Amino acid sequence: MAIFSVYVVNKAGGLIYQYDNYVPRAEVEKTFSFPLDLVLKIYDEKLVVSFGQRDGIRVGHAVLSINGVDVNGKYTAEGKEILEYLKDPANYPVSIRFGRPRLTSNEKLMLASMFHSLFAIGSQLSPEVGSSGIEMLETDVFKLHCFQTLTGLFFPLVLFDQNLKSALEIAEKAGAFGPGS
């Protein structure tokens, strides 16, 4: 397994550090004729597919470029709204590139805080006394491992490498280190 993302969250739920080590999945580019047979909606200032999954284009994929020119959220490079652009039959045929957009800094802060809350709820709801909370969340596509230190920091890692797990366990056994510890 490879590490795709590393988050360091303090005991108050604030994101201290975040690192993405992945290349976004393959993007899909397709040429469409009028009318567009996908339903697009604005979500978090991005234009995303909400209905019409086909040919590798999935619900949740965002519009990344039109006719080879990158878009800026829900706007074309010229500053026109993409939905307005796609309503005009004169703009067809149109080539649209779809893909999964990267998370914004704000979204990363929000997700780290949300995971911290779930982590705390998990430790409170556990029938076992002294439960450490969520250690692993597993989906059909990825695993999210969470390691908590004695100081309350925890490290949610997406698709965690076992060699790093061993290194963290050794470092945790060695105790606190660094300036001021």
Solvent accessible surface area in square Angstrom, and as a share of the most:
residue,aa,sasa,rsa
1,M,128,0.57
2,A,57,0.44
3,I,33,0.17
4,F,76,0.32
5,S,7,0.05
6,V,27,0.15
7,Y,28,0.11
8,V,18,0.10
9,V,0,0.00
10,N,50,0.26
11,K,144,0.61
12,A,90,0.70
13,G,6,0.06
14,G,31,0.30
15,L,38,0.19
16,I,100,0.51
17,Y,116,0.44
18,Q,40,0.18
19,Y,106,0.40
20,D,34,0.18
21,N,83,0.43
22,Y,52,0.20
23,V,131,0.75
24,P,43,0.27
25,R,152,0.55
26,A,94,0.73
27,E,75,0.34
28,V,34,0.19
29,E,96,0.43
30,K,56,0.24
31,T,86,0.50
32,F,8,0.03
33,S,81,0.52
34,F,95,0.40
35,P,101,0.63
36,L,37,0.18
37,D,84,0.44
38,L,9,0.05
39,V,67,0.38
40,L,16,0.08
41,K,117,0.50
42,I,72,0.36
43,Y,141,0.54
44,D,84,0.44
45,E,110,0.49
46,K,36,0.15
47,L,1,0.00
48,V,18,0.10
49,V,1,0.01
50,S,41,0.27
51,F,144,0.60
52,G,19,0.18
53,Q,96,0.43
54,R,81,0.30
55,D,87,0.45
56,G,30,0.29
57,I,0,0.00
58,R,117,0.43
59,V,82,0.47
60,G,40,0.39
61,H,30,0.13
62,A,3,0.02
63,V,5,0.03
64,L,37,0.18
65,S,1,0.01
66,I,11,0.06
67,N,74,0.38
68,G,60,0.58
69,V,78,0.45
70,D,92,0.48
71,V,24,0.14
72,N,114,0.58
73,G,29,0.28
74,K,34,0.15
75,Y,81,0.31
76,T,10,0.06
77,A,63,0.49
78,E,142,0.64
79,G,51,0.49
80,K,97,0.41
81,E,64,0.29
82,I,0,0.00
83,L,53,0.26
84,E,86,0.39
85,Y,39,0.15
86,L,11,0.05
87,K,133,0.57
88,D,57,0.30
89,P,77,0.48
90,A,88,0.68
91,N,35,0.18
92,Y,27,0.10
93,P,102,0.64
94,V,1,0.00
95,S,25,0.16
96,I,0,0.00
97,R,56,0.21
98,F,0,0.00
99,G,1,0.01
100,R,140,0.51
101,P,39,0.25
102,R,115,0.42
103,L,66,0.33
104,T,63,0.37
105,S,85,0.55
106,N,116,0.60
107,E,26,0.12
108,K,33,0.14
109,L,90,0.45
110,M,106,0.47
111,L,71,0.35
112,A,5,0.04
113,S,51,0.33
114,M,98,0.44
115,F,20,0.08
116,H,37,0.16
117,S,54,0.35
118,L,87,0.43
119,F,14,0.06
120,A,42,0.33
121,I,91,0.46
122,G,26,0.25
123,S,33,0.21
124,Q,151,0.67
125,L,138,0.68
126,S,33,0.21
127,P,132,0.83
128,E,125,0.56
129,V,156,0.90
130,G,76,0.73
131,S,37,0.24
132,S,57,0.37
133,G,16,0.15
134,I,36,0.18
135,E,115,0.52
136,M,85,0.38
137,L,80,0.40
138,E,104,0.47
139,T,61,0.36
140,D,142,0.74
141,V,86,0.50
142,F,74,0.31
143,K,55,0.23
144,L,27,0.14
145,H,22,0.10
146,C,6,0.04
147,F,45,0.19
148,Q,74,0.33
149,T,39,0.23
150,L,162,0.81
151,T,92,0.53
152,G,10,0.10
153,L,54,0.27
154,F,2,0.01
155,F,42,0.17
156,P,6,0.04
157,L,2,0.01
158,V,30,0.17
159,L,36,0.18
160,F,0,0.00
161,D,43,0.22
162,Q,97,0.43
163,N,119,0.61
164,L,60,0.30
165,K,66,0.28
166,S,57,0.37
167,A,52,0.40
168,L,50,0.25
169,E,74,0.33
170,I,120,0.61
171,A,35,0.27
172,E,81,0.37
173,K,177,0.75
174,A,83,0.64
175,G,31,0.30
176,A,84,0.65
177,F,153,0.64
178,G,47,0.45
179,P,147,0.92
180,G,93,0.89
181,S,91,0.59
